[in-house]
Amino acid sequence: MSGGVDSAVAAARAVDAGHDVVGVHLALSRMPGTLRTGSRGCCTIEDSMDAQRAANIIGIPYYVWDFSERFKLDVVDDFIAEYSAGRTPNPCMRCNERIKFAALLEKALALGFDAVATGHYATILTDAHGNRELHRASDWAKDQSYVLGVLTADQLAHSMFPLGATPSKAEVRAEAAARGFSVANKPDSHDICFIPDGDTRGWLADRVGAETGDILERDGSVVGRHEGALAFTIGQRKGLNVGFPTDDGKPRFVLEIRPKDNTVVVGPREALDLSELAGSKISWAGLAPANAHEPFDCDVQIRAHADPVPATAVVRDGELVITPRDPINGVSPGQSAVIYVGTRVLGQCTIDRTVSAVAMPAAVA
């Protein structure tokens, strides 16, 4: 129970369904903020108190479990390491993968519980042979199946998502109000929970440091200077200190981050278009496809709120290689590529490499 409206209603629905429910709030920081700032962050002391009030109304036991050390190692330190390597990680997926459906689930099973129920908007269905499958929620606008794409068949066997079939978030809020929950109109949390002020650049600079370096065109020519490469993300346009006008008169976007030599590579928007992406860290959300080593049709999604893109995928030489039907842009190594067949989440990989759809210009001599 995060302290939000979704987990409160999910807990209440689990009780209504006849389950023996215990509410658990995860303490993920040893120095949590006392109060929230609007919809910034989560897991504060205020959130814990909101969760406890909801548990009291539902009439279930409530506990706070300290996972702060595990969270720091598996999510925060991983976030820093990925950025230091020039990659763009998704901490919410790492939290689901390593905390909520790994550390938390392991402890729950050891204590004799059967499953972890959360307020995520996703659906678990069972095929004709009794195998569990992860599917999109009924309300695609709130669908969170992307950030659950890292779940394995064993984890799905012990997971419950009571909100998955709910037509809209408005209905969940109305239900919360009818149940007397004080969080009925509480803003949704957003941004990275351990960077509640949203200043990722400043947060990284404090922990990794920031050194000035060159901004390069794809041909290697120097077009500007930056104050810290780690703060940039692929596809970024704002904040680039490059000369104008450019040779072709087009605005520049971040194409690549090279932490080893502290440089940032920029180019025109069309250079962001990718014809292929691939990763070796693969997981399947349920049964692996029997034909994974032969190209198969799917949709690929590369952000939580991005539109799915038609593609073909194949497992080749230990990589999940995804070829979008039309070039896809704004993709960075470190992101997760989640593949769907219809509404079903088939699996995912962490993107290691990409192939540009635009030829590289000749290097500067």
N, C-alpha and C positions, 0 to 999 in steps of 0.2 A: 504494500500500500504506500504509494509515493506521497500521498497527501493531496492528490488531485481528484477531480470528479470521476475520471474514468475508472481508476482502480477501486474507488469507493463503491461505485455501482456494480463493478464486476464482482466484488466480494459479496455484496448483498444478493446478487443473482445466484452466486454459487450456493449461498445458504438456502435461498428459495428452491434451488434444484435438489435439496436434500443432502448436500455434502456437509461434512464436519469441517468447518473452516477456522483457520487461525490467521489473523492479520499480522504481517511482518513488514516493518519499515527498515530499509537498508541505510545504515549510517556509512556514507561513502567518503566522508572527509573528517579528519581529526580536528579541524578548525572550521566548522560550518558557520555560515552567516546566520545571525539570529533571525533576521527578517528577510523576506523576499523583496525584490524590487520589481513590481508588476509581474511580467511574465518571464523575467530573466532567471535562468538557472532553475534548480530544483534541489530537493534533498536538504533543505535548511531545517533549523529547529522549528520554525513556524510550520513547515510542511509536515514534520513529525507530529506536531500537536494537532494539525488538521486531520491526519490519518487516525490518530487515537480517538478524536471526537467521533469520526465516522464509525470506527469499530465499536465504540460504546453504544451508538444508536442501533447498529446492527445486532449487537449483543454477542460479539465474538471476542475471544482472548486477543491481546495485542502485545507484540514484542518489538523491540528494536535490536537488530542484529548488526554487529560491527564488522563491516567488510572493508574498512578504510585501507588497511594495509594491502589487501589483495587488489583493491581498486587502483591504488597508486601504482603497484607493480604492473598489472595487466592492462590498464587503460591509460592512466596519466603518463607513466614512463614510456609506454608504447607510442603514445601520441608524440612525445618529444623525440623519440628515436626515429619515427617515421618522417617527421618534418626535417630532422637533421640529415636524413638520407635523401631529401628532395622529393618526398612522397607526400600525398595528401590523405591522411587516414580518416576513417569515420568512427569516432569514439563511441557513438551509440551502438553500432554493430559490435564493436569489441566488448562493450558492456553486456550486451545480450549474450554474446558468445562465451565470455569468460566469467561473468559475474551472475547474472540473473538465471541463466539456464546451464550453468556449470557449477560454480561455487555454491550458489544458493540452492540449486536443485540437488546437488550432492549432499548438502547438510540436511535438506528436507527429507530425502529418501532415507538417510541414515537414522533420522529421528522417527521414521515410520509413516511419514506422509506418502501419499500416492502421486501427487502432482503439484505443480506450481501454476496458479492462475494469475493472470495479469490483465490489465485494462487495455492491452494492445488491440487495435482494430485489424483482425485477421481471422481466418476460419480454418478449422481442421476438419477435413472430411475423410471418410473411410472408403476404400475401393471395394470391389466385389470380393476380394480375397482377404479383407480385414487389415490391409496396410493403410497407415495414416498418411494423409497428404496435407500439405500447407497450401491454402488458397487465399486469394484476396478477400478483403471484407466486402460486405454488401455495399457500403458507402465508399465508393472509390476515392472520393475527395478526402476521406480520412484514412484510407487504407495504409497500414503500416507493415504490410507483408515484406517490403523491401528490407527493412532493418531486422527482420526475423529470418532472412534468407540463409543465415549462417547455421540455423538449427539443423541437427542431424535427426535421423530416424529414431534413435534412442531418446533424444530430448523431446521430440514431438510426442512420443509415447507417454510422456509424463508432463504434458503441457495442456492448459485450458485457456481459451480466450472467449469469455462469456459475452463480449460485446460484438463479436464478429458479424453477426447477422442483423445488427441494429441498422435501420435505414439511415439515420443521421445523428450527428453529435447533438443537435437540438433536442432530440428525443431523450438522449442520455441526461442532458441537463434538466429537462422537465421531470424525468424520473427521480433524479437526485433531489430536486426541490420538493417533490411529493413525499419523499422519504425523510425530509427534514435535515438533509445534509447541508452544512454551512458552506461547502465548497461548490454548490450547484452552479454558481456563476464565477468561480475562480478562473482567472486567465490560464490558458494552456501555457506550459513552459516551452521555451525555445532557446536556441543557442546551445553552446557547450556548457554542461552543468558546472564544470570546474573552472569555467571562465565566465562567470555570471555577468560581467560588465560588457562582454562581447568584444573586448580588445585582444584578439588573438595575437596580433603583431606585438603588442607591448608585453603580453604574457610570455611569449616565446623569447623575446629579447631579454627579459629578466632571468630566464633559466638557461638559455643557450648562448646568449650574447648576440650582438649584431655588428658586423663589420661591413664597411663600404666596399663596393666592388663594381665591376663593369656590367652594363646592359649591352647585349650583343644582338645584332641581326643574325639571321640563320647562316649567312655567309661568313660569319666571324668578325665582321666590322663592329667597332665600338660606337654605340649611338647614345650612350648616357651612363649615369652612375646611379647606384642604389645604396640604401643605408642598411641593408640586411636582406639577404636572399631568402631566408627561411620564412619571411612574412608573406611572400607572394604565393599565389595559387594559379594553376593553369587556367587560362581563359580570362584572367584579370586584365582590365583595361585602365581603371583609375589608379592614380598614384605612380604611374611610370614616368620617370624623369628622362624623357627622350626628346631630342630636338624636333621641331616642327618648322616647315612641313617635311614629311618623310619623302624619300626619293620618288615613291609612287603616289604620294598624296593621300595614302590611306592610314587610318589610325592603327596603332600597334596593340597587340595583345600578348600576354605571357604564354609562350609555347613550351618552355622547358626551364627547370631549375636545376642548376649544377652545384651542389654544395661543396664538392671537392675543390673546385677552383673559385667558388663564391661568385658565380656569374648567373645572370638571368638572360634567357634567350627570348626574343620577341619577334613578332611577324604579323602580317595581315590576318584578318579574321579567317579567310579561307584556309590558311595554313593550320588552323585548329581542326579541320575536318580529318577524320580518321577512317581508314578502310579496314582496320583490323585491331583487335585488342586481345590480350592473352594473359593468363596467370597460371601459376603452378600450384597455388594453395586453393584446392578445390574441395567443396563439400556438397553433398546431395541432401535435400530436404525430403527425406523419405527414401524410397527405393531409387537406386541409380538407374538411368535409362539403359536398357539392354543394348541399344545401338549407339552408345556414346562414342565409339571409335569410328563411326561412320557419320558424315554430316547429317544433321537433322534440323528441321525448321523450329524456330522459337521466337520469342521476343526478348530483348535485352533492356534492362533498366539500370542506369548508372548513378542515379541519385534517388533519395527518398521520395521526392515529389516530381521527378522527371516523367515524361511520357514514355511508355514502352515503345521500342523501335523494332520492327521486324528484322530478323537476322537468321543466319545459320550458325550452328555451333558443332564442334567436334573435339574430342580429346585426342591430342596428338603429341607424342614425345613428352608425356607428363604434364602438358599444358591444356587448359580449356581455351581453345582458340575460337573467338567469336567474330564473325564477319557480318556487319550490318548491311542490310539491303541498300540503304543509302548512307553516305558518310555521316558519321556522328561526331559531334564536336564538344569541346570543353571537358575532355576526359583526362584525368591525371593518374599516373601510377600511384598505388596506395588505395584508390577507391575500390569499391566492390561492384562487380558486374553481376547482377542477379538475372537469371534467365527463367522465363515463364513459358509454359505451354497452355494457352488459354488463360484461365484464372489461377492455374496451379503454379506454385513456386517449385521449379525443378531443382535448382541448385545455384551455386555462386562460385566466383573466384575473386581473389584479390588481384587487381590488375598490376602486372609486372612490367609489361611493355606494350607499346602501341605502334602502329604503322600509319604514317601520314598519307592522306590521299593526294597530297600536293608534292610534286617533286622538289627536292632540296636544291637551292641555287648553288652555283659553284662557289667554293671557298675563296676568301680573299687571300691573295698570295702573300 
